[in-house]
Amino acid sequence: MTTEEQLLERYGPLLSLTDLSELLKRSPDGLRISLQSQSEFAVKWNAAKRKVGRRVYFRATDVAGLIDEA
């Protein structure tokens, strides 16, 4: 089973910030702060970010690609 299939099965097509922080073993506030910086990490992960109204989600397909890349 691929990383993408595992993420889709567990979280569905979109991961919330809380889901992503749990997956990366970081606190939600720490992840939010990291994503606001201009670091390489922030640039890569912000590319997977999608806004739905005021909420922020991350595409499971993009997250799987970033995890497999590391």
URVEN-V432661 format. One record per pair of residues at least 4 apart in sequence whose ideal C-beta (glycine too) atoms are under 8 Angstrom apart, sorted by the first residue. I is the first residue (numbers start at 1). J is the second residue. D is the distance in whole Angstrom. If there is no record, write none. Layout:
<<I;J;D> <I;J;D>>
This chain:
<<1;5;5> <1;6;6> <2;6;7> <2;64;7> <3;7;6> <3;64;4> <3;67;5> <3;68;5> <4;8;6> <4;60;7> <4;61;6> <4;64;4> <4;65;8> <5;9;6> <6;10;6> <6;64;8> <7;11;6> <7;15;7> <7;23;8> <7;60;4> <7;63;6> <7;64;5> <8;12;7> <8;13;7> <8;60;5> <11;15;5> <11;19;5> <11;60;6> <12;60;7> <13;59;7> <13;60;5> <13;61;8> <14;50;7> <14;52;8> <14;57;4> <14;58;7> <14;59;6> <14;60;7> <15;19;4> <15;20;5> <15;23;7> <15;57;6> <15;58;5> <15;59;8> <15;60;6> <15;63;6> <16;20;7> <16;55;7> <16;56;8> <16;57;6> <16;58;8> <17;21;6> <17;28;6> <17;31;7> <17;32;6> <17;56;6> <17;57;8> <17;58;8> <18;22;6> <18;28;5> <19;23;6> <19;58;8> <20;24;6> <20;31;7> <20;58;5> <20;63;7> <21;26;5> <21;27;6> <21;28;4> <21;30;7> <21;31;4> <23;63;7> <24;31;7> <26;30;5> <26;31;5> <26;34;7> <27;31;7> <28;32;6> <29;33;6> <30;34;6> <31;35;6> <32;36;7> <33;37;7> <34;39;7> <34;41;6> <34;42;6> <35;42;5> <35;45;6> <35;46;6> <35;49;8> <36;42;7> <37;41;8> <37;42;5> <38;42;6> <38;43;7> <39;43;7> <40;44;6> <41;45;6> <42;46;6> <43;47;7> <44;48;8> <44;66;6> <45;49;7> <45;58;7> <45;66;7> <47;62;7> <48;58;5> <48;59;5> <48;62;3> <48;63;6> <48;66;6> <49;56;6> <49;57;7> <49;58;6> <50;56;8> <50;57;5> <50;58;7> <50;59;6> <51;55;7> <51;56;6> <51;57;8> <52;57;6> <58;62;7> <58;63;5> <59;63;7> <60;64;6> <61;65;7> <62;66;6> <63;67;6> <64;68;6> <65;69;6> <66;70;7>>
